[in-house]
């Protein structure tokens, strides 16, 4: 009887111990949205730390920073839901304006896919932009709806984005959309009129300026510190 009771007890133990609950994980880097002011945000909207970057697509410092930062930022902080990443455009020139409109053309999720590609190819299209600027007719008096498509074509941005899902007709529509132009103009105006704005790239962490951030290790330390608070 004792042996039978022990056997029954051993059979009962596994069912009595609850199996560890499966913890569902979500890749927050696949989630992106548009804010009321028109900026795009990637990641968990309820993240403890909210990172804002002011950037320019023609800024070589931004290109260098994004080249070293975007992969670890995404893997370590955004994908895990710890940090949300908002991009605000501090436009510097017509090519920046055109590239930003085209990068945003297919919405927030695609923006964060194509932005690293635009930066990686910046040396090529920026060189074409420079050549086009010096060889084409004066553009100072040209209306934006005419200038921006010409600038995009002159820099080869139309071809770059066509290779990444923005068909020519859609590109033209995005470049001539007055609402989006006004949105980006207002965003840039807010950026460049911020007190002590250092230029691009610049960062806010939970609404506070993160001064002195020039490299990925700089930003990594600031994000880790914000998460510890």
NORHU-V271581 format. One record per backbone hydrogen bond with DSSP energy under -0.5 kcal/mol. CO is the residue of the C=O (numbers start at 0). NH is the residue of the N-H. E is the energy in kcal/mol with one decimal. If there is no record, write none. Layout:
co:CO nh:NH e:E
co:CO nh:NH e:E
This chain:
co:0 nh:4 e:-2.6
co:1 nh:5 e:-2.5
co:2 nh:6 e:-2.4
co:3 nh:7 e:-2.3
co:4 nh:8 e:-2.1
co:5 nh:9 e:-2.5
co:6 nh:10 e:-2.1
co:7 nh:11 e:-1.5
co:8 nh:12 e:-1.5
co:9 nh:13 e:-0.7
co:10 nh:14 e:-0.5
co:11 nh:15 e:-1.3
co:12 nh:15 e:-0.7
co:12 nh:16 e:-1.4
co:15 nh:17 e:-0.6
co:21 nh:23 e:-0.8
co:25 nh:27 e:-1.2
co:26 nh:29 e:-1.7
co:27 nh:30 e:-1.5
co:27 nh:42 e:-0.6
co:29 nh:31 e:-0.5
co:30 nh:42 e:-3.1
co:32 nh:40 e:-2.8
co:34 nh:37 e:-1.9
co:38 nh:34 e:-2.9
co:39 nh:86 e:-2.7
co:40 nh:32 e:-2.4
co:41 nh:84 e:-2.9
co:43 nh:46 e:-1.9
co:48 nh:50 e:-0.6
co:48 nh:83 e:-2.2
co:49 nh:205 e:-2.9
co:50 nh:85 e:-3.2
co:51 nh:203 e:-2.2
co:52 nh:54 e:-0.6
co:52 nh:87 e:-2.9
co:53 nh:200 e:-0.7
co:53 nh:201 e:-1.7
co:54 nh:89 e:-2.9
co:55 nh:58 e:-1.1
co:57 nh:59 e:-0.6
co:58 nh:62 e:-1.9
co:59 nh:63 e:-2.3
co:60 nh:64 e:-2.5
co:61 nh:65 e:-3.2
co:62 nh:66 e:-2.1
co:63 nh:67 e:-1.4
co:64 nh:68 e:-2.3
co:65 nh:69 e:-2.3
co:68 nh:72 e:-2.8
co:69 nh:73 e:-2.1
co:70 nh:74 e:-2.6
co:71 nh:75 e:-2.7
co:72 nh:76 e:-1.8
co:72 nh:77 e:-2.1
co:73 nh:78 e:-3.3
co:76 nh:81 e:-1.3
co:76 nh:82 e:-2.0
co:77 nh:80 e:-1.5
co:78 nh:27 e:-2.1
co:81 nh:48 e:-1.8
co:83 nh:50 e:-2.9
co:83 nh:85 e:-0.5
co:84 nh:41 e:-2.9
co:85 nh:52 e:-3.0
co:85 nh:87 e:-0.5
co:86 nh:39 e:-1.1
co:87 nh:54 e:-2.3
co:87 nh:89 e:-0.5
co:88 nh:90 e:-0.8
co:92 nh:96 e:-2.2
co:93 nh:97 e:-2.8
co:94 nh:98 e:-2.8
co:95 nh:99 e:-2.5
co:96 nh:100 e:-2.3
co:97 nh:101 e:-2.2
co:98 nh:102 e:-2.6
co:99 nh:103 e:-1.7
co:101 nh:104 e:-1.0
co:103 nh:106 e:-1.9
co:106 nh:110 e:-1.8
co:107 nh:111 e:-1.6
co:108 nh:112 e:-0.7
co:109 nh:113 e:-2.7
co:110 nh:114 e:-2.3
co:113 nh:117 e:-2.3
co:114 nh:118 e:-2.2
co:115 nh:119 e:-2.3
co:116 nh:120 e:-1.9
co:118 nh:121 e:-1.3
co:120 nh:123 e:-0.6
co:120 nh:124 e:-2.0
co:121 nh:125 e:-2.8
co:122 nh:126 e:-1.4
co:123 nh:127 e:-1.7
co:124 nh:128 e:-2.1
co:125 nh:129 e:-2.2
co:126 nh:130 e:-2.2
co:127 nh:131 e:-2.6
co:128 nh:132 e:-2.3
co:129 nh:133 e:-1.5
co:130 nh:134 e:-1.3
co:131 nh:135 e:-1.7
co:138 nh:141 e:-1.6
co:142 nh:145 e:-1.6
co:142 nh:146 e:-2.8
co:143 nh:147 e:-2.5
co:145 nh:149 e:-1.3
co:146 nh:150 e:-2.9
co:147 nh:151 e:-2.5
co:148 nh:152 e:-2.1
co:149 nh:153 e:-3.0
co:150 nh:154 e:-2.0
co:151 nh:155 e:-0.6
co:151 nh:156 e:-2.1
co:151 nh:157 e:-1.2
co:152 nh:155 e:-0.8
co:155 nh:159 e:-2.0
co:156 nh:160 e:-2.6
co:157 nh:161 e:-1.8
co:158 nh:162 e:-1.7
co:160 nh:163 e:-1.2
co:160 nh:165 e:-2.4
co:161 nh:164 e:-1.0
co:164 nh:166 e:-0.7
co:166 nh:170 e:-2.8
co:167 nh:171 e:-2.4
co:168 nh:172 e:-1.9
co:169 nh:173 e:-2.5
co:170 nh:174 e:-2.5
co:171 nh:175 e:-1.3
co:173 nh:176 e:-1.0
co:175 nh:177 e:-0.8
co:176 nh:180 e:-2.1
co:177 nh:181 e:-2.4
co:178 nh:182 e:-2.2
co:179 nh:183 e:-2.5
co:180 nh:184 e:-2.4
co:181 nh:185 e:-2.5
co:182 nh:186 e:-2.0
co:183 nh:187 e:-2.6
co:184 nh:188 e:-2.4
co:185 nh:189 e:-2.3
co:186 nh:190 e:-2.0
co:187 nh:191 e:-2.7
co:188 nh:192 e:-1.1
co:190 nh:193 e:-1.6
co:193 nh:196 e:-1.7
co:201 nh:53 e:-3.0
co:202 nh:209 e:-2.7
co:203 nh:51 e:-2.6
co:203 nh:205 e:-0.5
co:204 nh:207 e:-1.4
co:207 nh:204 e:-2.8
co:208 nh:210 e:-1.1
co:209 nh:212 e:-0.9
co:211 nh:213 e:-0.8
co:214 nh:218 e:-1.9
co:215 nh:219 e:-3.2
co:216 nh:220 e:-2.1
co:217 nh:221 e:-1.7
co:218 nh:222 e:-2.7
co:219 nh:223 e:-2.5
co:220 nh:224 e:-2.2
co:221 nh:225 e:-2.2
co:222 nh:226 e:-2.0
co:223 nh:227 e:-1.1
co:224 nh:228 e:-0.7
co:225 nh:228 e:-0.6
